Amino acid sequence: MRARAAGMPRAVRVPRVLSIAGTDPSGGAGIQADLKSIAAMGGYGMAVVTALVAQNTRGVRAVHAPPAEFLRAQLDAVGDDVEIDAVKIGMLHSEPLVAVVDDWLARRGGDLVVLDPVMVATSGDRLLDHAAEAAIRALCMRVDLVTPNLPELAVLADEPVAGTWPDALAQALRFARSSGATVLVKGGHLGGDECPDAIVTPEGVAGEVSRPRIASTNTHGTGCSLSAAMATLGAAGRGWSDALARATDWLAGAIAAGAALAVGGGNGPVDHLHEIRPQLVPPAPPVSWTTQAWADVAPLRAAVDACSFVDGLRTGELDESVFAWYLRQDALYLSEYARVLARASALAPRSDEQVFWAEAAATAVAVESELHRARVGADAAAPAPATLAYTDHLHAATARGSYGEVVAALLPCFWLYADLGERFVLASHAGHPYRDWLSTYADPAFAASNRSAVEIAERAASEASASERERMSVAFARSMRHELAFFEAPVAAVSAATWPNEEMCGA
């Protein structure tokens, strides 16, 4: 006689579910799938091994079944210590193993038992001999729920495989009446766009669900997973029809999410934990605006490093006349740059930011008068096209009145130079002709100013609208392109002899 009436499971807070099944080292089926399914349904899973199976997503390679005595030892070890709320039975490799499980269940009594009769391979081949098949049929009389696929239902009923859904329901009803077990009929082997499933008791169809068929090859272990989920939900107090709706809804999502696991080259597994995976693996924190902006201009930064002017600064081999041309243009640039810094101070929403930009403006003027004039004197020069283009870009940013856009446009003149100074001063030496220039941008005070500018830009981005952040990104990238052009101009100008020589400066 069976343990309890079908559809009347016992409710517990955390279902303790024992899986009795074979293994799958690739993790998608067997005990491994059962334990994941039990956990996904809120239960505590345990496992007794009936067979060690060498398989993966492509197929089974070998099966090793431990002696029946060892199976009994495993069952007794768990049963003597743990209160079991439900038992899910999967692969039982031979008649002696079926007999051990049948006898163990009979001695215990009162267990809620779900049987997934693993009898027919996906290829259609029978997996058990006639003696084992007969033993499985007898075992069905002791369990609460049987979950065969259609070929397995045909073996249990000793009839041809049902070709239609009405035929499958009728076949399940005949077997339910002969065995006394409730049958979960699965229509996945049928064609069509829908996948029906139903609970059939000796009294008839108790519940039916149908879902659109999912186009996926991630179906490895679906039978194991569904039966383990049903056992867990039954132990939690759900009736079989309610459990079927919940379990099939979960399994459909698991199949759909399975491809993202990228496991194996054959029929991949389902994602048993798809409902809770976002909690297990929280999304990466959003990348800060400054980090993304700096990363986005990596090709421009690489081009700056590679240009002959900057490389010559690093090695000290840059021609003095080229550097002098650069300094004269830089002095013109800094004069306009200081005006934009002052405009940033006027737009800044906080007093500390207002002070920062005002002090930066004063420093820009000081650098112009000290560093530049010390090398090239007070000779004047006309602004080159690259200089005008850069300063026009900065003034255009201020004209739009967006504080974040102005800050983003100003930032490369801090960040790029701090980066170059920090890296290049290490390569310089006491006799390096441009060590004073490199040291200015490697100075700890300038590094601190750069960090402040980056922090202010990040704060401005966090408070800006999406459209303003986009304009900030555009302004930052454009300034970086102007920096590259500004570094490329001196060599081109001197090489083409398009600038006045030292004697003609200011003429």
N, C-alpha and C positions, 0 to 999 in steps of 0.2 A: 504494500500500500504506500502511496505517496505521503510526504510529510505533512502537507496542508492543502486546503482547497485552493485551486488556481485563482489568481487575482486577489489573494488575501495575504500580502506580505506583511511582515512585522516592521514597524517604524522604529528606527534608532536615530540617534543624533549624528554620529559619524559612522557610516556603515563599514564594517570590517569584512572585507571580501577576499576570499581565497580563490586564486586561479590555479587550476590543475591542468597543465597544458605543456606542449613542447616549446622549444626555444626558437628564437630567430636572432642570430648574432647581428643582423643588419638593423634590428630594432623596430621593424614595421609591423610584425605579426607576432603570433604566439604570446608567450608570457610577457614579453617586453611591451607589446601593444596593450595587453590586458591591464598591466600595472598603470600605464599612462592613462588609459580610459577610465579606470577606477578613480585615479586621482582627479581627472578632469571633471568627473561627476560628483566630487566631494567625498570620496571614500578613502579608506586606508587599505592598500593592497598588500596581499601576501601571495606567495607562489610556491607550488610544488611541481617539480619537473618530471614529466613523463617520458620525454625523449630529448636528446641533444641533436639538434638539426643543423647541418651545415647548409645554410641557404643565404641568399641575398635577394635583391630586387629582381634578378633575372631567373631564379629558380632554385630548386633543391638539389644539392650535390650528394649528400649522404645523411643517414639517420642512424643514431646510436641510442638504443633504448636500455636504460639501466635495468637491473633485475627487478622483478616484481616485489621482492622482499625489501629492496631499497625504497621503492615507491611507497610501500606501506609504512616504512620507518619515517619517511618525510611527513606523511599524513598524520601519523600518531604524534610526531614531535610538535606539529602546529596545533593539532586538536587537543592535546593534553594541556596546553598552556594558554591558548588564546580563545576567547569567546568569538565564534565566527557567526556573522549575520547573514552571509550569503556565500554560496559556492558557485563558481563559474567553471565548467568543464570544457576543455578544448580537445586537443589531439590525444587520443588514447590508441597507442600504436598497435596493440595486439589484444587478443581475447584475454590472456592472463592479467593484463593491466586493467582492462575493463572490469574484470572480476574483483580485483583488489579495491577499486574505487566503489563498486556496487556494494561490496561487503562493508566497507568503511562507512558509507552513508547509512546503510541499514542499521549498523551498530549505534550510530549517533542518533539518528532520528531528529526531526524538527528543523532541519536546515532548509533554507530556501535555495533551490538548485536551478541553475540555468545551464543547459547543455547546448554547445555548438558542435554538432556531429561532423567532425572533419572526416569525410568519407570519400569525397571525389575531388580530384585536382582540377585546377583551372582548365587544363587540357581536356578534361572529361574522363581521365583514367581513374579507375577505382583504386583507392589507397589501402583498403582493408580486404582480408580474405572473408569468406562466407561465415566462418565461425565468429570473427570479430564483428561483422555486420549484425549477426543475430544477437550478439551480446549487447551491442549498442541499442538495438530495438528494445531489448528487455530493460535496459537502463532507463529508457525514456519513460517507462511506467513508474519510475521512482522520482522523476524530476518535475519541477513546476512549469518550466518553459523550455521549449526546444526551438532552436533558431537555424534551421537548415536553409541552404540555398535550394533552388529548384531541382538540380540534379540529386542533391542529398535527400530532399523530400521524396523524390521518386524511389530512391533506394530504401528509405524507411518504409514507405508504403508498398514497396515491391510492385511498382507499376511503372509504365513509361513516363518520361519527363513531360510535364505539362507544357503545352505550347501556347496557352492563352492565360490571361489573368483569371477569368472565371473557372477555367480548368484547374488552376493552381489552388484557388480557394476551395473548390470541391474536394480536391485531393487532400488538402490539409484537414478538412473537416472529417473525412473518412479516417485519417490517421489519428486525429485527436480523439475520436470516439473509440477507436480500437486500443489506444494506449492510455487514455485518460489524461494526457498532457495537453497543455495549451501550446499552440504552435504560432511562432512568429513567421509568417509567410513573406518572403522577400522576392520582389519582382525584378530585381536588377538584371537577371539573365534574359528577360524578355526584350524585344525590340520596342521602338517607339520613343517619343520625346518625354514621356512620363515614367517615373519609377514609383510604382505603388508598393506599399507594405501594409500588412494587416495582422491583427491578433485574432486567431481562430481558436475557440474553445470547443469542447464537445457539444455545446449548445448552438454554436454558429459563430458568425463574424461578430466580434465584440468591439472592434475599432479598426479604422482604416485611415491611412494617410497617403498622400501622393505628392511628389515634388518633381519639378522639371529635372530631366537627366542632365548631369554635369559632364561636359566634355573634358575629361581628364584621364591621364594614365596613372594618377596617384590613387590607386585603389588597393594597393598591397595591404592586407591585414584588415580590410573593412569588416569582414565577418567576425573575426576575433574581437575587434573593437566594439562593434554593436552589441554583441552578446555580453561582454563585460560591462558595458554601460547599462544595459538592461538589468543585470544582476545588482548593480550598485543602486540604481534608482528604485528597484523593487525592494531592496533592503531598507531604503530610506522611507518607505511607506507609500510609494506611488502605485496605483493600479497599473496593470500592464498596458492598457490603451493610452493612459496619460504618459507612462514611461516611454512608450513607442514614439509619441509625438515629440517629446523632449530629446530622446536619443537620436532620432533621425534628423532632427533640426541641427543638432550639434555635429553629427557625422557629415551632413551636407556641407557645413562650413569647414569641417576638417579636410574634406576632399578638395574643396575649392582652394584652401590655403596650402595644400600639400606641396604644390610645385615650388613655392618659395623656399622650401627646405633644401632643395637641390641635392637630394640623397639618392645615390645609385643611378645606374644607366638603364634600368628596366622599368617595371611598374613600381613607381616610388610609393613611399608611405604617405599616410594622411598626417596632418598636423594636429595631434590630439590636444595640444594645449593652445590652440589658436584663440580661444576666448579669453585666456588670461595672459597670453604672451606679452601684450603691451605693458602689463604690470610687472612681468618678470624681467623684461628687457625694455626699460623706459627709453623713449626716444632721446637721441643725443641733444644736448642743450643747443639752442640756436647759436650760430656763429655770430660773434659781435660784428658790428658794422665796420669797425676799423680793421679787424682781422681779415674780413672778407675783402675789403677795399685794397689792403696791402697784398693779399694773395692774387687778386684780379690783375694787378699791374706787374706781376712777376716777370712777364716777358719784357716789359719796358725797363724794369730794373736790371735785367740781364743785359739789355742793349746798352744801358748807361755804363755798366761795368766794362763792356767790350769796346766801347768807342775809344778812338785813339787818344782823345784829350784826357779822359778820365784814367785810362791805362797809363798814359804818360805821367799824370800826377802821382799815381801809385808807385811807379818805378823811379820817378825823378828825372826821366829822360825827356819830359815835355820841353819843347823849345820855349825860351824865355819870351820871345816876341809873341808867340801864340798865347801864353799866359797873360801877358800885358794886355793884349786885345780883349781877352776874357774879362780881366779885372775892370777895364774901363766900361764895358757893357754891364758888368755886374753892379758897378756903382750907379749907373743909370737905372738899372732894375730896382736896386734897393731903395732908391729915392721914391719910386712909385709904390713899391712894396710897403714902405712905412706908412704911406697914406691909406692903404687898404687895411693895414693893421689897426690904424686909428679908427677906421670905419667899423671894424669888428668890435673894437672897444665900445663904440657908441651903440651898437646893436646888441651887445651882450646882455642877457637877462639877469646876471648875477654880478655883484660888486667884485668878487674875487676874479671873475673872468674879465671884467672891465679893466681891472688893474693889470692883469697878465698881458692883455693885448696892448695896452698903453705902454707898459715897460718894454714889450717886444719892439714896438715902433721906435722907442728911444734907442734901444740897442742896435737896431738896423741902421739908424743914422750914425751911431758911434762906430760901427764896423766900417761904414762907408768912409768916414773921415780918418780912421786910424789904419786899418789894414790895407785898404785900397790905395789911399793917398801915399802911404809909406812906400809902396812899391812903384807907383806910376806917376806920382806927383799930382798936381792940380790940373793937368791938361784935360781939356774937354774932348768929347767925342760925340758924334751923332749916333742916335740909337739905331742899331742894326734891325733888320726885319724880324729876326727871332726874338729880340728884346721887346720890340713893339707888340708883337703877337702875344707874348706872355703877359705883359702888363695890361694890354687891352682885355685879355681874358679875365684878369683879376678885377679890373674896374667894372667889367660887365656883370660879374658876380655880385658886386656891391650894389649895382644899379637895380638889381632885381629885389633887393631888400630882404633876402632870406639869410638869416644868421647862420643856419647850418650850411648853406651853400658857400657862404664866404669863408667859414672855418675850413670846410673841405678843400676849397681852392688854395688856401694858405698852407695847409698841412704839409704838402710835399717839400716845401722849402725848409721845414723843420726836420721831417722824418728822413728824407733821402740824404740830406747832408749829415745828419747825425749818424746814419748807417755807414755812409762812406768814410766819415772821419774816424769812427770807431774801428773800422776794419783796416783802413789805409795807414793810420798813424803807427800801427803795429809793424808795418812793413818799412817804415821810414827809419832813418838813422841820423846821427848828429850832423852829417854833411849833406843831408837831403835838401835840395834847393827849395822845396815847398813845404818843409816841415812846419813852419809857422802857420801856413794856411790850414794844413791838415790838423794841427793841434787846436786851432780855434774851434773846429767842429767836433773834435774829440774831447773837448774840455768838459769836465763833470757838470759845470753850470749849464752848458748848452744841452747836454744829455737830459738834465732835469727839466729844462724848458721844453724839450721835445716830448718827454713823458707827459707833461702838463697839457701840451697841445693835443696829444693823442687822447687823453682823458676827456678834455673838453669836447673834442670832436665826437667821441663815443656818447657823451651825455647829450649833445645836441641831436645826434641821430636817434637816440632812444626816445626823445621827446618830440621828434618830427613826425609828420604824417608820412605815409608810404610814398606819396609822390615827391615829397621834399627829400626823403632819403634817397630816392632814385636820382634826383638832381644833384645831391651831394656826391653820389658815386660818380656821376658824369663829370662834375667839376673836379674831383680828385684825380680821375684818370686823365682829364685834359691837362691839368697842371703837370702831371708826370710826363705827358708827351711834350709839353713845352720845355720841361727841364732837359729832356733828351735833346731836343732841337737846340737848346741853349748851349749844351755841352758840345754838340757837333759843329756849331757855327764857327768857333774860332779857327779851327784847323782849315775848314773850307775857305774862310775869308782870307787867311794869310796865304794859303796855297794859291789862291786865285789873284792875290795881290790887289784885293778890292778895298783894302782899308789903308788909311794914311800911315806912312812910316813915322818913326819916333820924331823926326825933325819937323814933320808937317802937322802933327797933332794940334788941333785948335786953330789951324789956319783957315 
